[in-house]
Amino acid sequence: MSDRRPVVPEGLDSNTTQLAVREETPQSGKNTTRGLIYGLVWCSVGSALVPMAPVVACALVAFGAAVVIGVGGRREQAIVLVAGLVAGFLGSFLLFGVHEVPNTELSVICAFVMAWAVVSGRLHTGGLVGGVAALTLVMIGMDTVSTSLQGTSINEVITSVVDQVVEESIGSLDLDEVAAVLEAKESVVSMWPTIYFVVAAGMAICSLLGARSGARRAGRQVESDMIVRFDVPLWVAELFALGVAAQLLGPVLPSWQKEVATVGANVVMCCRLVLLQQGLSVLQWWMREHRVPVFTRVFLLLMALWLEMSFALTSIAGILDVIFNFRRIPRRRPQIALWSARER
């Protein structure tokens, strides 16, 4: 107190009642501009690398896009998207020609959408799985058009590649190994849609990881228990059941036996990969609740993968979690198991 008047607090001007934050504003704007340039550079570099490493480069694109989305507005978001598309176009056109441009642009758009969903907090498991499925269909459609313009098809291209690999390795194998290779060849040729799904899932996962890192770089809070809370929607289990039915009933149909069985097998395999993650999430939730040591966690995860490859037990655990909700996750649908609803 000075003459019954309070001392002017630090940060206030004696001639005004407003906060003196003029020195802070240029610094904040400078940091924003630096973040925009930083994210724009990473997004452009990642887009240019997409033709050479389409899956891994999505992480760089999503990282740069998430930084810009986190610190900028709609104009900055449009700028970074256009910059990524232009860089991807130039990189793919100069390295591989015009035929690679659509796939590159699709990868850039996928990474940008993932970054926007992460930063805005609108990403959920159903949208992630549905986005991967939609991306798979788009990639198959684009390659179907591209191969048809060249006078061939995806099945013929994959068959020729597999035949070449088999011919190069079949000379050093005995009769049993040759039979196993030929059987595996038929499976690979018939399961090529699943390969597209795996590629699309890899792009989405890399984009998700890059977007989360970019969101942290932009100062946004990112939830840490994403894997534990992974919870697929009910339609994944329903689609899995339809695939099993098509795979079993296909051989006894009067026509289109092979086509129906092949479609069913691909649907089952794609859903099985998603349900595998559901089962792993249940396992990780259980290990977190019981405070399992790190070494034991790694061993149990490897064991779960081995059980999945041998007996499909981990994906079965994922289906059971869809029904019984072991983790008691709040869901926007009625519970299938009545006892689970009563406990809730």
N, C-alpha and C positions, 0 to 999 in steps of 0.2 A: 504494500500500500504506500502511496505517495500523495500526501495532502488529501487523504480519504478517497483517492482515485486509484483504481487498479492499474498495475503496471501493464503496458502493452505486451501481450504474449508474443512469443517468437513465432514468426510466420504471418504476423499482421502488420499492416502499415498504420502509422498513427493518424493518418489523414483519411482513412477509409475503413470500412468494416468488412471488406472482402479479403479472402485468403490470398496471400501473395504466393501463387504457385506458377508464376510466369516462367521461372527458371526450370520447372519440372516439365512443363508442356513440350518444349522443344526436345527435351531428352526422350520423352515418351514417343513423340513422333519419329525421332531418329531411330529408336529401337524398332518401331513398327516398320519403317522403311527398310531397315536392315533385315528384319525377318521376312519381308516380302521378297527382297532380292535373294536372300538365302534359300527360301523355298522355291523360288522360280528357277534358280540355277540347278538345284537338285532334281526338280521335276523335268527340266529340259534334258539334263544328262541322262536320267533314267529312261526317258522316252526315246532318246537316240540309241540307247543300248537294248531296247526291247527286241529288235530283230535278231540280235545275237544271243540273248538270254531272256526269252519272253517271260518266264516265270519269276526269276530272281529280280529282274529289272523292275517288275511291278512294285516291289518294296520301295525302291528309290523314288518312283513316280508318286506313290501314295505318301511317302514321307514328305516330299516337297509340297505336294498339294495340301496335306494336312497342316503344314506350317502356315501356308498362305491363308487357308480357310480359317485357321485359328486366330490370326491377327488382322485379317482384312475383311472387306465386305463383298458384296456381289460383284462389283466391278473387278476387284482383284481376283476373285474366283474365276470369272470369265477370262481374264487375262492369262492366268496360269493354265487353264484348260486349253485355250487356243495355242499357247506356247508349247504345251506338251504335244498336242496334235501336229503342229508344224514340225517340231523336232523329230517326232516319230515318223512322219511322212518323209522327211529328208533322209533320215537314217535308213529306212527300209528301201526307199527308191534307189539310193546310191549304192547300197550293198547288194540287194537281191532283186531289184526291179519292181515293177508296179504290182505284180501278183501278191507280194507280201504286205502291201500297204493296208488292206482291210484288216488283216489279223493284228497288225501293229496298232492301228487306231482303236480296235476293239479292246486291246489290252490296256491302252492308256485310259480309255473311258471307264473300264472296270476299276482300275486303280483310283481314279478320281472319285467315282461314286462311293467306293469303300471309304476313302478319306472323308468325304462329306458326311457319310453315315456315322462314322466314329466320332468326328468332332461335334456334330449336332446331337449326339446321344440317341439316335434313332435306329441303331443297329440292334437286331435281335436274332435269335437262332433261326426262326422260321424264315425271316428275310434273307439270312445268309445262305441257308440251304436252297431256298427257292431261287436266289440269284445265281448260285452255282449251276442249278439245273437249267435255268434260262440261258446262261452263258454257254453251257454245253450244247444246247439245241441251236443257238446262233452260230457257234463254231462249226457244227456239223453242216448246217445249212450253207454257210459261206464256202466251206470246202467242197460240198456237193456241187454248187454252182461253178466253182473254179475248176474242178476236175471234169465236169461235163463240157465246159468250154474247150478243154484240152482233148476231148474225145475219149475220156476214160471215166473211172469212178473211184470212190474212196476204197471200196472193197478190193478192186483190182490193184490199186497202188499198194495197199498194205500186203496183199497176197504176193505181189512181186518182190517186195522187200523181204518178207519172211522166207520166201523160196530162195532168195539169194543167200540169206544167212544160213539156211539149212544146208544148201549145197556146199558152202564153204567149210562147214563143220562136220558133215556126215561121213567124210572119208576116214576120220580117225576114231570112229565109234564102232562098237560091236553091235550085234543084232538087237539085243535088248535095249541098248541106248538109242539105236535108230528108231525102234518102235515108240519109245517114250518121246523122242523129239518130234516124230510125225504126229503123235497124239497131241502134244503141246502146240504144234503148228495149227491144227484145226481149232483148238481153243482160242489161240491168239487171233486168228483170222475172224472168228465169229464174235469175239468180245471187243472189237475195236471201238464201239460206242463208249464202253467203260473207260478206255484209254482217254477219250476226250473228257470224260467226267473227272478223271484224275488230274488231267492238265488244268481244267477249269478250277478244281478245288485247290490245286497248288497256287494258281494265280490269286485266288481269293484269300488264301491264308497268308501268302507273302504280302499282299496289299494290306491285309489287316494288321500284320506286324509292323509294317512301315508306317501305316496311318497312326497306330498307337504311339510309336516313337515320335512322329511328327507332332501329334497333339501334345505330348509332354514338352516337346521343344517350344511349342507356342504358349506354354503355361496353362494348358487345360488339364483338368483332373481326369484320369482314366482309371476305371475300375480294375482291380488286380485279380479278382477271382473269376475271370471270364471262362476259363476252361471248366472249373468246378460247376458253374451255373449253366453249362451247355445243356439245353433241353429241347429236343426236336419236337415239332408239332405232330399231332396224331396222324396226319395224312401220310407221313413217311412210313409208319407201320402198316397203314392200309395199302399203300402202294407196294410195300414188300409182300404182303399177302397176295395181292393180285399178280405180282410177278411169279411167285411160287405156283399159283394156280395155272398161269399160262405156261410155265415151264413143264408142269406135270401133264396138263391136258393137251399140249401142242402135238405130241406124237400120235395121239388117237383121233385127231380131227380128220374129217374127210379131205380137206385141202389146206394148204398153207401150213403144213405141219412144222417144217424146219424154220420158217419165218417166225411163227408164233413162239416156238420154243426158244429161238435166239433172242427175240425181244424180251421174253420173260427172264431169261438168264441174265441179260444185261441189266434189267431193272432190279433184279434180286441183288446183283453184285454192287450196284451203285447204292442201293438202300443199305446193304450190309456194311459198306464203308462208313456211312453216316451213323448207323447204329453202333458200329465199333467205337466211334468217338463217344457216343452216349454211354456205353459200358465203361470206357476208360474214365469218363468224368465221374461216374458213380464210384469207381475205385479210388480216384483221387480225393473225392469228398470223404470217403470212409477213412482213408489214410490221414487226411487232415483232422478229422474228428477224433481219431485215436492217437494223434501225434506220433505217427510212425517215423522212425529215423530215415534220413535221406538214402542211405545205402539200401535199406529194406524197400523203400519206395521204388528205387530203380529196378531192383530185382523183381518186385511184384508187377511192375509195368511190362518188363520183358517177358515175364511168365504169362501175362494176359495176352500179349501179342502172339506168343507161341500157341496158346490155347485157341486163339482165334484162327490161326492158320491151320491148325490140326483138327479142331472140332467145332469151330465157330461159336465157342462158348461166350466170348466177350460180347459179340453182337446180340446173342440171345439175352444176356444180362441187360443190354440196352433196351430190348423189346420189353422185358419185364419191368424196367424202370418207367417206360412209357405207360404201362398199365397200372403199376402199384405206387409209383412216385416215391421211391425210397428216400429221396432227399427232402421231401415235403416242400417242393418248390411251388409257389403260387402260380396257378395256371388259369388261363382265360377260357377254360372249357370244363365241362363236368368231369369228375373223376370216374374212371372206368371201374375201378375196384371200390366196392361199397365200404369195405372196412377202412380204406384209406381216407375216404370222405368223413367217416365217423370220427376217426382219430383227429382229423383236422379241426 
